[in-house]
Amino acid sequence: MKKWEIAAIVVFFAVFILLLSSVEQPWQSKTSKVDDIVVIDDFTIWPHLSFVMDRLDIDFRKNQISVGSKEYEAGACWKFVIIDMTIANGANDTRTFIANWIEDENGMEYRHYILEDTLEGTPYYVFDPYKVYAKLAPGETASISFAYKMPTNAVPEKFHYSILNSDSWYGEILLKK
């Protein structure tokens, strides 16, 4: 091979690597903060509130009418970290949002709190449905709430989520200000 042929091959691969690295890949985690509006693959995520409580007051509704409520206590040395968010699907096909886990400042991971002994109907935390999974049709918007149970001394640092369609997109929201 001549020197110019080798140089052409090196330049080709250098340009290829630069172009590939400039394109956002689904496996690259998107990082944002609470109150940041993030758009990933035409799916909008707006985590507008994150707070800590020692109990969850869940209202159960059927056809938007309350059928009862239940209180869930975190227990001694435990707390609930509650996240409220609005999600919207601006894509041309269905997207699914999944709230994965919360991570504390030491890297410990906690899965979402599953409501036990539920009443009949859909669970709501204040105004929003309590759920960690939302499948949205094109143009659909939803507000959801969900909680994680953590030790009282754990400091929540990151919330991790996924958006599913033909690809899987991952993101994390920094909870510390």
ZAZARO-283602 format. One record per residue: y, z negated, x negated of N, C-alpha, C, O in turn; chain. Coordinates in steps of 0.1 Angstrom, whole numbers. Layout:
! residues N
> Y_Z_X_Y_Z_X_Y_Z_X_Y_Z_X_A
...
END
This chain:
! residues 177
> -12_0_-8_0_0_0_12_0_-9_13_-6_-20_A
> 22_7_-4_35_7_-11_43_-5_-7_41_-11_3_A
> 53_-8_-16_61_-19_-14_69_-19_-1_70_-29_6_A
> 74_-7_3_82_-6_15_73_-8_27_78_-13_38_A
> 60_-5_27_50_-7_38_48_-22_39_47_-27_51_A
> 46_-29_28_44_-43_29_57_-50_34_56_-59_43_A
> 69_-46_30_81_-51_35_83_-49_50_87_-57_57_A
> 79_-37_55_80_-34_69_71_-43_77_74_-47_88_A
> 59_-45_72_49_-54_79_55_-69_80_54_-75_90_A
> 60_-73_69_66_-87_68_78_-88_78_79_-98_85_A
> 86_-78_78_98_-78_87_93_-78_102_98_-85_110_A
> 83_-69_105_77_-69_118_72_-82_123_76_-87_134_A
> 65_-89_115_59_-102_119_70_-113_120_69_-122_128_A
> 80_-112_111_91_-121_112_99_-120_125_102_-130_131_A
> 102_-107_129_109_-105_142_100_-109_153_105_-115_163_A
> 87_-107_153_78_-111_163_78_-126_165_78_-131_176_A
> 77_-133_154_77_-148_155_90_-153_160_90_-162_168_A
> 101_-147_156_114_-152_161_115_-149_176_120_-158_184_A
> 111_-138_181_111_-135_195_102_-144_203_106_-149_214_A
> 90_-146_198_81_-155_205_86_-169_206_84_-176_216_A
> 92_-174_195_97_-188_196_109_-190_205_112_-201_209_A
> 116_-179_208_128_-180_216_125_-180_231_134_-183_239_A
> 113_-176_235_109_-176_249_103_-189_253_94_-194_246_A
> 108_-195_264_102_-207_269_88_-206_273_85_-197_282_A
> 79_-214_268_65_-213_271_62_-224_281_68_-235_281_A
> 52_-222_290_49_-232_300_43_-245_294_45_-256_300_A
> 37_-245_283_31_-257_277_42_-265_270_39_-276_266_A
> 54_-260_268_65_-268_262_71_-277_272_75_-272_283_A
> 71_-290_270_76_-300_279_91_-299_280_98_-298_269_A
> 97_-299_292_111_-298_294_116_-313_296_111_-320_304_A
> 126_-317_288_131_-330_288_144_-331_294_153_-323_292_A
> 146_-341_303_159_-343_310_161_-357_312_153_-366_308_A
> 172_-361_319_176_-375_322_177_-377_337_178_-367_344_A
> 176_-389_341_178_-392_355_192_-387_359_202_-389_351_A
> 193_-381_370_206_-375_376_208_-361_371_217_-354_376_A
> 200_-356_361_202_-342_357_194_-333_367_183_-337_371_A
> 200_-322_370_193_-312_379_186_-302_369_193_-296_361_A
> 173_-301_370_166_-292_361_159_-281_370_154_-284_380_A
> 160_-269_365_153_-257_371_143_-252_361_146_-248_350_A
> 130_-252_366_119_-247_358_112_-237_366_106_-240_377_A
> 112_-225_361_105_-214_368_108_-213_383_100_-212_392_A
> 121_-214_386_127_-213_400_123_-225_408_124_-224_420_A
> 120_-236_402_117_-249_409_127_-259_404_128_-262_392_A
> 134_-265_414_145_-274_410_140_-289_412_133_-292_422_A
> 143_-297_402_140_-311_402_153_-319_400_160_-317_391_A
> 155_-328_409_167_-337_408_163_-352_410_162_-356_421_A
> 159_-358_399_156_-373_400_169_-381_401_176_-383_391_A
> 173_-385_413_186_-391_414_186_-406_414_197_-412_415_A
> 175_-412_414_174_-427_414_162_-432_407_151_-427_409_A
> 164_-443_400_152_-450_394_156_-464_393_167_-468_388_A
> 148_-473_399_151_-487_400_139_-496_400_128_-491_401_A
> 140_-509_397_129_-518_396_130_-528_407_141_-533_411_A
> 118_-531_413_117_-541_424_104_-549_422_95_-545_415_A
> 104_-560_428_92_-568_428_83_-566_440_72_-572_441_A
> 87_-558_449_79_-555_461_83_-541_467_94_-536_464_A
> 74_-535_474_76_-522_481_76_-525_496_66_-530_501_A
> 86_-521_503_86_-522_518_83_-508_523_92_-499_522_A
> 72_-505_528_68_-492_532_68_-491_547_61_-500_554_A
> 74_-482_553_75_-479_567_65_-468_570_65_-457_563_A
> 57_-469_580_47_-459_584_53_-452_597_56_-459_607_A
> 53_-439_596_59_-431_608_49_-420_612_42_-414_604_A
> 49_-418_625_42_-408_631_51_-400_640_57_-405_649_A
> 53_-387_637_63_-378_644_77_-385_643_84_-385_653_A
> 80_-390_632_93_-396_629_96_-409_636_107_-414_636_A
> 86_-414_642_88_-427_649_80_-438_642_68_-435_638_A
> 86_-449_639_79_-460_631_68_-465_639_69_-469_651_A
> 56_-467_633_44_-472_639_41_-486_632_30_-492_635_A
> 49_-490_623_46_-503_616_51_-502_602_56_-492_597_A
> 51_-514_595_55_-514_581_46_-524_574_39_-532_580_A
> 46_-523_561_37_-531_553_45_-534_540_51_-525_534_A
> 43_-546_535_50_-550_522_39_-551_511_28_-557_513_A
> 42_-545_500_33_-545_489_39_-553_478_50_-549_473_A
> 33_-564_474_39_-573_463_34_-569_450_22_-565_448_A
> 43_-569_440_39_-565_426_30_-576_420_21_-573_412_A
> 33_-588_424_25_-600_418_32_-606_406_41_-601_401_A
> 27_-618_402_33_-625_391_31_-616_378_21_-611_376_A
> 42_-616_371_43_-608_358_42_-593_360_39_-586_350_A
> 44_-588_372_44_-574_374_57_-569_382_63_-577_388_A
> 60_-556_381_71_-551_388_68_-536_392_58_-530_387_A
> 75_-531_401_74_-517_405_86_-510_400_98_-514_401_A
> 84_-498_394_95_-489_390_94_-478_400_84_-471_401_A
> 105_-476_408_105_-467_419_114_-455_415_125_-457_410_A
> 109_-443_418_117_-431_415_119_-423_428_109_-420_435_A
> 131_-420_431_135_-411_442_139_-398_436_147_-397_427_A
> 135_-387_442_139_-374_438_139_-363_449_132_-365_459_A
> 146_-353_446_147_-341_455_141_-330_447_145_-328_436_A
> 132_-322_454_126_-310_447_128_-298_457_128_-300_469_A
> 130_-287_451_132_-274_459_125_-263_452_126_-261_440_A
> 119_-254_460_112_-243_455_120_-230_458_121_-226_470_A
> 126_-225_448_134_-212_449_126_-200_445_132_-189_444_A
> 113_-202_443_105_-190_438_100_-182_450_102_-186_462_A
> 93_-171_448_88_-163_458_74_-167_462_68_-161_471_A
> 68_-177_456_55_-181_459_54_-197_459_63_-203_455_A
> 43_-202_464_42_-217_466_41_-224_452_35_-218_443_A
> 48_-235_451_48_-243_439_43_-257_443_46_-262_454_A
> 37_-264_434_32_-278_436_38_-287_426_37_-284_414_A
> 44_-298_430_50_-308_421_40_-320_421_35_-324_431_A
> 37_-325_409_28_-336_408_35_-347_399_39_-344_387_A
> 37_-359_404_42_-370_396_30_-375_388_21_-381_393_A
> 31_-374_374_19_-378_366_19_-392_362_13_-400_369_A
> 26_-396_352_26_-410_348_40_-414_343_49_-406_341_A
> 41_-427_341_53_-433_335_49_-439_321_38_-444_320_A
> 58_-438_312_55_-443_298_66_-454_295_78_-452_297_A
> 61_-465_289_71_-475_285_75_-472_270_70_-463_264_A
> 84_-480_265_90_-478_252_80_-480_241_82_-475_229_A
> 68_-485_244_57_-487_234_47_-476_235_37_-476_228_A
> 49_-466_244_40_-455_245_28_-458_255_19_-449_257_A
> 28_-470_262_18_-473_272_20_-464_284_32_-463_288_A
> 10_-459_290_11_-450_302_6_-458_314_-4_-465_314_A
> 13_-456_325_9_-462_338_9_-451_349_18_-443_350_A
> -2_-451_357_-3_-441_368_4_-446_380_7_-458_381_A
> 7_-437_389_14_-441_401_7_-451_409_-6_-452_409_A
> 14_-459_417_9_-469_425_3_-463_438_10_-457_446_A
> -10_-466_441_-16_-461_453_-15_-472_463_-19_-483_461_A
> -10_-468_475_-9_-478_486_-22_-481_491_-30_-472_495_A
> -26_-494_492_-39_-498_497_-37_-503_511_-26_-508_515_A
> -48_-503_519_-47_-508_533_-35_-502_541_-27_-510_546_A
> -34_-489_541_-23_-483_548_-25_-483_563_-36_-484_568_A
> -14_-482_570_-14_-481_584_-15_-467_588_-13_-458_579_A
> -16_-464_601_-17_-450_605_-3_-444_604_7_-450_607_A
> -2_-431_600_10_-424_599_14_-421_585_6_-423_576_A
> 25_-415_583_30_-411_569_38_-423_563_47_-428_570_A
> 35_-427_551_43_-438_545_56_-433_540_57_-422_535_A
> 67_-441_542_80_-438_538_85_-450_530_83_-461_534_A
> 92_-447_519_100_-457_512_114_-455_515_120_-445_511_A
> 121_-463_523_134_-462_528_135_-449_536_130_-449_547_A
> 141_-438_531_143_-426_539_133_-415_535_131_-405_543_A
> 126_-416_524_118_-405_519_103_-408_520_99_-419_518_A
> 95_-397_522_81_-399_522_76_-405_508_81_-400_498_A
> 67_-414_509_61_-420_497_49_-411_493_38_-412_499_A
> 51_-402_483_40_-394_478_43_-389_464_54_-387_460_A
> 32_-386_457_33_-382_443_29_-367_441_29_-362_430_A
> 26_-360_453_22_-347_452_29_-339_464_29_-344_475_A
> 35_-328_461_42_-321_471_40_-306_469_43_-300_458_A
> 34_-299_479_32_-285_478_43_-278_487_44_-280_499_A
> 52_-270_480_63_-264_487_62_-249_488_59_-242_478_A
> 64_-244_500_65_-230_502_78_-224_497_87_-232_494_A
> 79_-211_495_92_-205_491_104_-210_500_103_-209_512_A
> 114_-214_493_126_-218_500_126_-233_506_136_-237_512_A
> 115_-240_504_113_-253_510_119_-264_500_118_-262_488_A
> 125_-274_506_130_-285_499_124_-298_504_122_-299_516_A
> 122_-308_495_117_-321_499_123_-332_491_126_-330_479_A
> 125_-344_497_129_-356_490_117_-365_491_111_-367_501_A
> 113_-371_480_101_-379_479_104_-392_471_114_-392_463_A
> 96_-402_473_97_-415_465_83_-419_461_73_-416_468_A
> 82_-425_450_69_-430_445_72_-441_435_83_-443_430_A
> 61_-449_432_63_-461_424_52_-462_414_41_-457_415_A
> 55_-469_403_46_-473_393_46_-488_391_56_-494_391_A
> 34_-494_389_33_-508_387_31_-511_372_22_-505_366_A
> 40_-519_367_40_-522_352_42_-537_350_47_-544_359_A
> 38_-542_338_41_-556_335_56_-558_335_64_-549_331_A
> 61_-570_338_75_-573_339_82_-571_326_94_-566_326_A
> 75_-573_315_82_-572_302_82_-557_296_88_-555_286_A
> 75_-548_303_75_-534_299_88_-527_302_93_-529_313_A
> 93_-519_293_106_-512_296_102_-497_298_98_-490_289_A
> 104_-492_311_101_-478_313_110_-469_306_123_-471_305_A
> 104_-459_299_112_-450_291_112_-436_296_122_-429_296_A
> 100_-431_299_98_-417_303_90_-415_315_80_-423_317_A
> 93_-406_324_85_-402_335_80_-388_333_88_-379_329_A
> 67_-386_335_61_-372_332_57_-366_345_51_-373_354_A
> 59_-353_346_55_-346_359_50_-332_355_51_-327_344_A
> 44_-325_365_39_-311_364_43_-303_375_46_-308_386_A
> 45_-290_373_48_-280_383_37_-270_382_35_-264_371_A
> 29_-268_393_18_-259_392_21_-246_400_26_-247_412_A
> 17_-235_395_17_-222_402_7_-214_394_-4_-219_390_A
> 10_-201_390_1_-194_382_1_-200_368_-9_-198_360_A
> 11_-207_364_12_-214_351_14_-229_354_17_-232_365_A
> 11_-237_344_14_-251_346_26_-254_337_26_-252_325_A
> 37_-260_343_49_-264_335_49_-279_335_46_-286_345_A
> 53_-285_324_53_-299_322_67_-304_318_75_-296_312_A
> 71_-315_323_84_-321_320_84_-336_319_74_-342_323_A
> 94_-341_313_96_-355_312_110_-359_315_119_-351_311_A
> 112_-370_321_126_-375_324_128_-388_317_120_-397_319_A
> 138_-389_309_142_-401_302_148_-411_312_158_-407_318_A
> 142_-422_313_147_-432_322_157_-442_317_165_-448_324_A
> 157_-444_303_167_-453_297_180_-446_296_181_-434_293_A
> 191_-453_299_204_-448_298_210_-448_284_221_-444_281_A
END
